[in-house]
C-alpha cells in the first residue's frame, strides 16, 4: 500500500502560497462601516448597503453598541489592520457621512443630500443582476471630473482611491472585476454622485437568436418548427435583451472572460446595471485627526490667518494645561503611595517591637502587674508582717515576678484602689480573733514604728 497524502515539497509549496496570500491580504485596505447616534431605520439600512459596496474587505457582521465610543472602535481596528472608517449619522437637519483614515487621519465629512437604498434601486429595474459571486472581489473604482479644482478635491480623490486595493492593469484578471463604483464630481454644484453598478460582458455582432443561444438558460423552442426560426426572427426575446451597442461600450477583450462567446481579441460590449445604493454627497469640512483636529478646509466657514493663529494658540494652551494637570495627578499619586508605604513600614516596626517586648513565653497566663502596682503590693505585705507578726500567704500578695497585665481603665482593680484611699485595712489573718492583742490591734491597726 502506497504512502497517502502529499509529499514534503507539495506541503512546503502550499504553506508558502498561504503565507503569500496572507501577506497580500494584510497589505490591502480594510474598513469598518457603522452608524453613530440615533440614525434611524433607513440610515442603518444605508450603512448595510455600503458594506455590500466595499465587500469583501470589510467587517460584514460588525456590531457597534451604543456604549461603544469612537476610541473603542479605533482600539479594536489597530490589531485587525483596519485602515478606514465609514460612519453614517443623522441630525435634525440632515444625514452626514464621514470617511476617516486610520490611525492619524484625515477625516472627510460629507452631507448626504439624497440617497436611495438597494431595494429601491432594484425594484425600479425590469431585470436586475445581483448574485453573491459579484461580491467576492472588490469593485472597480472609476473617478470622473476630479480635475484641478483645488487641494480639497485632490484629497477627496486620494481618499477614495485608498479605500480600495490598487489594480495592476498588466496583471489583473478580468474575471475578478464584476462590479464598478462610479464617483462623479460636479464642479458647478460641488456635489459627488455615488453610483454602484454590476458589470456584464456580452459578445457583439451576433443576431438576437444567437445571443439567446449563448445565454446560460437555454430558450424554449417547443413552439418552433425549426431552429432557423429562432436564429432568423429572435423569437422569445424581449426588447431589453436587444440593447443597441456602439462605440461607447464596445471594446476588444485582451483576455478571455467567463461567459459564452467572450473570447480573446474579439469584440464584446460592456454593459452596466445599477444595483445601488445611490447617494449625492457634498463636502463640508476636512480635519487633520480622527474625528478631531485642525480644520484644513470648510465649505461655509472661512477664517483669516490671524484667526487661525489665535485658534492654534488657544489649542496649545489647552494642551499645556492638560499636561500640567496630568503631571500634578502623577505627583499626587506618587506621594500617596510613598505615604502609604511609610505607614506600612511604621506599623510593621511597631508590631515587631510589640512581639519582642512580650518577653518570650506567650503561654503564660499571668504576665505580671505593672511596676507601680508591684511596689504597692510589697508595701502592703511588709505592713502585714509588722501588724500580725507572720508571713502572708502567697495567694494574698503576689510577688513582682508574677506581674499581671494592666486591666482597662475604670476596671475593678482601679476601683478597689480608689476605695481604699489613704487608710488601707489589711485582711484579717487566720485565727486573729482567738489571739489576744494590743488595743491598736483590736482597733484594726497595728503598732507603727516610732509610736
C-alpha positions in Angstrom: 0.0 0.0 0.0 1.5 3.3 -1.1 2.0 6.4 1.1 -1.1 8.6 1.3 -1.2 12.3 1.4 1.1 14.9 -0.3 4.8 15.0 -0.4 7.1 17.2 1.6 7.7 19.6 -1.3 4.0 19.9 -2.0 3.2 20.7 1.6 6.0 23.3 1.7 4.8 24.9 -1.5 1.2 25.1 -0.2 2.4 26.7 3.1 4.4 29.3 1.2 1.4 30.1 -1.0 -0.8 30.5 2.0 1.8 32.8 3.6 1.9 34.9 0.5 -1.8 35.2 0.4 -2.0 36.3 4.0 0.7 39.0 3.4 -1.1 40.2 0.3 -4.4 40.3 2.2 -2.9 42.2 5.1 -1.4 44.8 2.7 -4.8 45.6 1.3 -7.1 48.3 2.9 -9.8 47.2 5.2 -12.8 49.2 6.5 -15.5 49.4 9.2 -18.9 50.7 8.2 -21.3 51.6 11.0 -23.6 54.3 12.3 -23.4 56.7 15.3 -26.2 58.1 17.4 -29.8 57.8 16.6 -29.5 57.1 13.0 -33.0 55.6 12.2 -34.0 52.6 10.2 -33.3 54.0 6.8 -29.8 55.2 7.7 -28.9 51.9 9.3 -30.1 50.1 6.1 -27.9 52.5 4.1 -24.9 51.5 6.2 -25.6 47.9 5.4 -25.8 48.7 1.7 -22.5 50.5 1.9 -20.9 47.3 3.4 -22.0 45.5 0.3 -20.2 48.1 -1.8 -16.8 47.8 0.0 -17.0 44.0 0.4 -15.1 41.7 0.8 -12.5 43.9 2.6 -14.9 44.9 5.4 -16.5 43.5 8.5 -19.8 42.3 7.1 -21.3 41.4 10.5 -19.8 44.3 12.6 -22.0 45.3 15.6 -21.3 48.6 17.3 -23.3 49.1 20.6 -24.5 52.5 21.9 -22.0 52.4 24.8 -19.0 51.9 22.4 -17.2 55.2 21.7 -15.1 56.1 18.7 -11.9 55.4 20.8 -13.1 51.8 21.4 -13.5 51.3 17.6 -10.1 52.8 17.0 -8.5 50.5 19.6 -10.1 47.4 18.0 -9.2 48.5 14.5 -5.5 48.6 15.1 -4.9 44.8 15.7 -7.3 43.9 12.9 -5.5 46.0 10.3 -8.5 48.3 9.6 -7.4 51.4 7.6 -10.7 53.3 7.0 -13.9 54.1 8.9 -17.2 54.9 7.0 -19.6 56.4 9.5 -23.2 57.5 9.0 -25.0 59.8 11.4 -28.2 61.7 11.4 -29.2 65.0 12.9 -32.4 67.0 12.9 -31.5 68.8 9.6 -29.6 66.2 7.5 -27.7 62.9 7.2 -23.9 63.0 7.3 -21.2 60.6 6.0 -17.7 60.6 7.4 -14.7 59.0 5.8 -11.8 58.5 8.2 -8.2 57.3 7.5 -6.6 55.4 10.4 -4.6 55.8 12.5 -3.8 59.6 12.1 -6.5 60.9 9.8 -7.6 62.9 7.9 -11.4 62.9 8.3 -13.7 64.0 5.5 -17.2 65.0 6.4 -19.9 64.9 3.7 -23.5 66.0 3.8 -25.8 63.4 2.2 -28.3 65.5 0.2 -30.0 62.5 -1.4 -29.8 58.7 -1.1 -31.6 55.6 -2.4 -31.4 52.2 -0.9 -30.5 49.0 -2.8 -34.1 47.6 -2.5 -35.5 50.8 -4.1 -33.0 50.7 -7.0 -33.5 47.0 -7.7 -37.3 47.3 -7.5 -37.2 50.0 -10.2 -35.4 47.8 -12.7 -37.1 45.4 -15.0 -34.4 42.8 -14.8 -31.6 43.2 -12.2 -28.3 41.4 -12.0 -27.3 40.6 -8.4 -25.6 37.4 -7.2 -23.2 36.5 -4.4 -20.2 35.9 -6.8 -20.2 39.6 -7.6 -19.2 40.5 -4.0 -16.2 38.0 -3.8 -13.9 40.7 -5.2 -13.6 44.5 -4.6 -15.3 46.8 -7.1 -13.5 48.7 -9.9 -13.3 52.4 -8.8 -13.9 55.0 -11.5 -13.4 58.7 -10.7 -14.8 61.3 -13.1 -14.1 65.1 -13.3 -11.7 65.2 -10.4 -9.5 67.7 -12.1 -7.5 70.7 -10.9 -10.3 72.3 -8.8 -8.3 72.7 -5.6 -6.4 70.7 -3.0 -9.6 69.5 -1.2 -10.8 67.9 -4.5 -7.4 66.1 -4.9 -7.6 64.9 -1.3 -11.1 63.5 -1.9 -9.8 61.6 -4.9 -6.9 60.2 -2.9 -9.1 59.1 0.0 -11.5 57.2 -2.3 -8.6 55.6 -4.2 -7.0 54.4 -0.9 -10.3 52.9 0.1 -9.9 50.1 -2.4 -6.8 48.0 -3.4 -4.8 49.2 -6.3 -5.0 47.4 -9.7 -2.1 46.5 -12.0 -3.6 46.8 -15.5 -0.9 44.4 -16.9 -1.6 41.6 -14.4 -5.3 42.0 -13.5 -7.7 39.1 -14.1 -10.8 40.4 -15.8 -12.9 37.6 -14.3 -12.4 39.2 -10.9 -14.0 42.5 -12.0 -17.7 42.1 -11.5 -18.7 45.4 -10.1 -18.0 49.1 -10.7 -18.2 52.1 -8.3 -18.5 55.4 -10.1 -17.9 58.7 -8.3 -18.6 61.8 -10.4 -17.6 65.3 -9.2 -19.7 68.2 -10.4 -17.5 71.4 -10.1 -20.6 73.7 -10.5 -22.7 72.3 -7.7 -19.6 70.9 -5.8 -21.5 67.6 -5.3 -20.5 64.0 -5.7 -22.6 61.4 -7.4 -22.1 58.0 -5.8 -23.3 55.1 -8.1 -22.8 51.3 -7.9 -23.1 49.1 -11.0 -22.9 45.4 -12.0 -20.7 44.6 -15.0 -21.7 42.2 -17.7 -19.7 41.4 -20.9 -21.5 40.1 -24.0 -20.3 39.4 -27.5 -21.3 41.8 -30.3 -22.0 41.0 -34.0 -24.4 38.2 -33.3 -28.1 38.1 -34.0 -30.7 38.2 -31.3 -31.4 34.5 -31.7 -27.7 33.7 -31.4 -27.5 35.8 -28.2 -30.3 33.7 -26.8 -28.5 30.5 -27.5 -25.3 31.9 -25.9 -27.2 32.5 -22.6 -26.8 30.2 -19.7 -30.5 29.4 -19.8 -31.4 27.6 -23.0 -34.6 29.1 -24.7 -37.8 27.2 -25.0 -38.2 26.0 -28.7 -41.4 23.8 -28.2 -43.4 26.2 -30.4 -40.9 26.4 -33.2 -40.8 24.2 -36.3 -37.1 24.6 -36.9 -34.1 26.2 -35.2 -33.7 28.6 -38.1 -36.8 30.4 -36.9 -35.0 31.3 -33.6 -31.9 32.5 -35.4 -33.8 34.5 -38.0 -36.6 36.1 -36.1 -35.3 36.0 -32.5 -38.5 34.7 -31.1 -38.9 34.9 -27.3 -36.6 37.8 -26.8 -37.6 41.0 -25.0 -36.6 44.5 -26.1 -34.2 44.9 -23.2 -32.2 41.9 -24.3 -31.5 43.5 -27.6 -30.0 46.8 -26.5 -28.1 48.7 -29.2 -24.3 48.6 -28.8 -22.0 51.3 -30.1 -18.6 52.8 -29.6 -19.4 53.9 -26.1 -19.4 50.3 -24.7 -17.7 48.0 -27.4 -14.1 47.0 -26.8 -11.7 44.3 -27.8 -11.0 41.9 -25.0 -7.3 41.4 -24.0 -8.1 38.0 -22.4 -10.9 35.5 -22.3 -13.7 36.2 -19.9 -16.1 33.8 -18.3 -19.2 33.7 -20.5 -20.3 32.2 -23.7 -18.7 33.9 -26.7 -16.3 36.2 -24.8 -13.1 35.2 -26.4 -9.7 36.9 -26.6 -9.3 39.5 -29.3 -13.0 39.5 -30.0 -15.4 42.5 -29.9 -17.6 42.5 -26.8 -19.9 45.0 -25.2 -19.6 46.0 -21.6 -23.0 46.7 -20.0 -23.7 48.2 -16.6 -26.7 47.5 -14.4 -27.2 49.7 -11.4 -27.5 47.7 -8.2 -27.4 50.5 -5.6 -27.1 52.2 -3.3 -27.2 55.7 -4.7 -26.0 58.9 -2.9 -25.5 62.6 -3.6 -22.7 64.0 -1.4 -21.4 67.4 -0.6 -18.1 68.0 1.1 -18.5 70.0 4.3 -15.0 70.0 6.0 -11.7 68.3 6.2 -9.9 67.7 9.6 -6.5 66.5 10.4 -7.1 63.8 13.0 -9.6 61.0 13.5 -12.8 62.8 14.3 -11.0 65.8 15.9 -8.2 68.1 14.9 -7.4 71.3 13.0 -9.9 72.1 10.2 -8.0 72.2 6.9 -11.0 73.0 4.8 -14.5 74.2 5.4 -17.2 74.9 2.8 -19.1 77.5 4.8 -16.6 79.0 7.3 -13.5 80.8 6.1 -11.1 82.2 8.6 -8.2 84.6 8.3 -4.6 83.9 9.1 -4.9 85.8 12.4 -7.9 83.8 13.5 -6.2 80.6 12.7 -3.2 81.6 14.7 -5.4 82.5 17.7 -7.2 79.2 17.5 -3.9 77.4 17.3 -2.5 79.3 20.3 -5.7 78.5 22.4 -5.4 74.9 21.5 -1.7 74.8 22.5 -2.6 76.4 25.8 -5.3 73.9 26.4 -2.9 71.0 25.7 -0.3 72.6 28.1 -2.8 72.9 30.9 -3.9 69.3 30.3 -0.3 68.1 30.5 0.2 70.1 33.7 -2.8 68.6 35.3 -1.6 65.1 34.4 1.8 65.8 35.9 0.2 67.1 39.1 -2.0 64.0 39.3 1.0 61.7 38.8 2.8 63.5 41.6 -0.2 63.2 44.0 -0.4 59.5 43.2 3.3 59.0 43.9 3.1 61.0 47.2 0.2 59.0 48.4 1.9 55.7 47.5 5.1 56.8 49.4 3.0 57.8 52.4 1.2 54.5 52.4 4.5 52.6 52.2 5.9 54.7 55.1 2.8 54.0 57.3 3.1 50.3 56.4 6.7 50.2 57.4 6.0 52.1 60.7 3.1 49.7 61.5 5.3 46.6 60.8 8.1 48.0 63.0 5.6 48.7 65.9 4.3 45.2 65.6 7.8 43.8 65.7 8.7 45.8 68.8 5.5 44.6 70.5 6.4 41.0 69.8 9.9 41.5 71.1 8.7 43.3 74.3 6.3 40.5 75.1 9.2 38.7 76.6 9.4 35.2 75.4 6.8 32.8 76.7 3.4 33.6 75.3 1.7 30.7 77.0 2.0 32.3 80.5 -1.4 33.1 81.9 -0.3 35.8 84.3 2.4 38.1 82.7 2.5 40.2 85.9 1.4 43.6 87.1 2.9 47.0 86.3 5.9 48.1 88.4 3.9 50.6 90.5 1.3 48.0 91.5 4.1 45.5 92.4 5.7 48.1 94.7 2.4 48.8 96.4 1.8 45.1 97.0 5.3 44.8 98.6 4.5 47.7 100.9 1.2 46.1 102.0 3.0 42.7 102.6 5.5 44.5 104.8 2.8 46.2 106.7 1.0 42.8 107.2 4.2 41.3 108.7 4.6 44.1 111.2 1.0 44.1 112.2 0.4 40.4 112.5 3.9 39.1 113.0 3.6 36.3 110.4 4.4 35.9 106.8 1.4 36.4 104.5 0.2 33.6 102.2 1.4 33.6 98.6 -2.1 34.0 97.3 -2.6 37.1 99.4 0.2 39.3 97.9 1.7 38.1 94.6 5.3 38.9 94.1 6.8 41.2 91.5 7.8 38.2 89.4 4.2 37.3 88.8 3.1 40.7 87.3 -0.3 40.9 85.8 -1.3 42.7 82.7 -3.0 46.1 83.4 -6.7 46.0 83.0 -8.9 48.5 81.2 -9.4 52.0 82.7 -12.1 52.1 85.2 -11.8 48.3 86.0 -12.4 46.5 89.3 -8.7 46.8 90.3 -8.6 50.6 89.9 -12.0 51.0 91.7 -10.7 49.0 94.7 -7.6 51.2 94.7 -9.7 54.3 94.7 -12.0 53.0 97.5 -9.0 52.2 99.8 -7.9 55.9 100.0 -5.1 56.9 102.4 -6.1 54.4 105.1 -5.9 50.8 104.0 -7.0 47.9 106.1 -5.3 44.6 105.5 -7.3 41.5 105.6 -7.5 39.6 108.9 -5.2 36.6 109.2 -6.3 33.2 110.1 -7.1 32.9 113.9 -6.6 36.6 114.6 -9.8 36.8 116.8 -8.8 34.0 119.1 -5.4 35.5 119.8 -5.4 38.4 122.3 -3.5 41.5 121.1 -2.9 45.1 121.9 -5.5 47.8 121.7 -4.2 49.0 118.4 -4.7 45.5 117.0 -8.2 45.4 118.4 -9.0 48.6 116.5 -7.7 47.0 113.4 -4.5 49.0 113.3 -1.1 47.5 114.2 1.7 49.4 116.1 3.7 51.6 113.9 7.4 52.3 114.2 8.3 55.2 116.4 5.0 55.2 118.2 
